[in-house]
Amino acid sequence: MIENFGIAQVIDAVIVFTLIECAALVLYHRRTGRGVAVRDFFANMVSGLCLMFALRCLATDAGAATVALFLLAAGLAHGVDILMRWKRSSRNAHLTRRASA
């Protein structure tokens, strides 16, 4: 099946699926209050999408500067995700120590 499409179209399909997944997660959480909160996955989702856009740029010969820009954005989003997880982990550890004392 992949042979019928170019690699750029396959990447486009993955990007569209990822955006649909993101929208579904947001809607489900907003309607039910369950599932994954947006703040818990958004930076990670942006990082992954930026990597996919960089790959798509490579597949379509969009130029090194564009690829570098998307890779930089992916790295920054990944850094934000790690920082948020680190702060959340530190806060939870502090609360756990406080509750057990």
C-alpha positions in Angstrom: 0.0 0.0 0.0 2.8 2.4 0.8 4.2 1.9 -2.7 1.2 3.7 -4.1 2.0 6.8 -2.2 5.1 9.0 -2.0 6.8 9.2 1.3 5.6 12.8 1.8 1.9 11.6 1.5 2.6 8.9 4.1 4.1 11.5 6.4 1.1 13.8 5.8 -1.2 10.9 6.7 0.7 10.4 10.0 0.5 14.2 10.8 -3.2 14.2 10.1 -3.8 11.2 12.3 -1.7 12.8 15.1 -3.7 16.0 14.9 -7.0 14.0 15.0 -5.6 12.1 18.0 -4.7 15.4 19.8 -8.2 16.8 19.1 -9.9 13.7 20.4 -7.8 13.7 23.6 -8.6 17.4 24.2 -12.4 16.9 23.5 -12.6 13.8 25.7 -10.9 15.4 28.6 -13.0 18.6 28.3 -16.3 16.7 28.1 -15.6 14.0 30.8 -12.8 15.4 33.0 -11.1 12.1 32.5 -8.2 11.0 30.3 -5.0 13.0 29.8 -5.0 16.7 30.6 -3.8 18.9 27.7 -0.9 20.3 29.9 0.3 16.7 30.3 0.8 15.9 26.7 0.8 19.0 24.6 4.5 19.8 24.6 5.3 16.2 23.8 2.8 16.3 20.9 4.3 19.5 19.5 7.7 18.0 19.7 6.6 14.9 17.7 4.8 17.0 15.2 7.8 19.2 14.6 9.9 16.1 14.0 7.3 14.9 11.5 7.4 18.3 9.8 11.2 18.2 9.6 11.0 14.7 8.0 8.4 15.9 5.5 10.6 18.9 4.6 13.5 16.4 4.0 11.2 14.3 1.8 10.1 17.3 -0.3 13.5 19.0 -0.5 12.3 22.1 1.4 15.8 23.2 2.3 18.2 22.8 5.2 17.1 26.0 7.0 13.4 24.8 7.2 14.5 21.4 8.5 16.8 23.0 11.1 13.9 25.3 12.2 11.6 22.4 12.8 14.3 20.4 14.6 15.0 23.4 16.8 11.3 23.8 17.6 11.1 20.0 18.4 14.1 20.3 20.7 12.6 23.3 22.5 9.2 21.6 22.9 11.0 18.5 24.2 12.9 20.7 26.7 9.6 22.3 27.9 8.1 18.8 28.3 11.0 17.6 30.4 11.0 20.7 32.5 7.3 20.4 33.2 7.6 16.7 34.1 10.6 17.5 36.4 8.7 20.3 38.2 5.6 18.1 38.6 7.8 15.2 39.9 9.5 17.4 42.4 6.2 18.9 43.6 4.7 15.4 44.0 7.8 14.1 45.9 7.6 17.1 48.2 3.9 16.5 48.9 4.5 12.8 49.5 7.3 13.5 52.0 5.1 16.0 53.7 2.2 13.6 54.0 4.3 10.8 55.4 6.0 13.0 58.0 
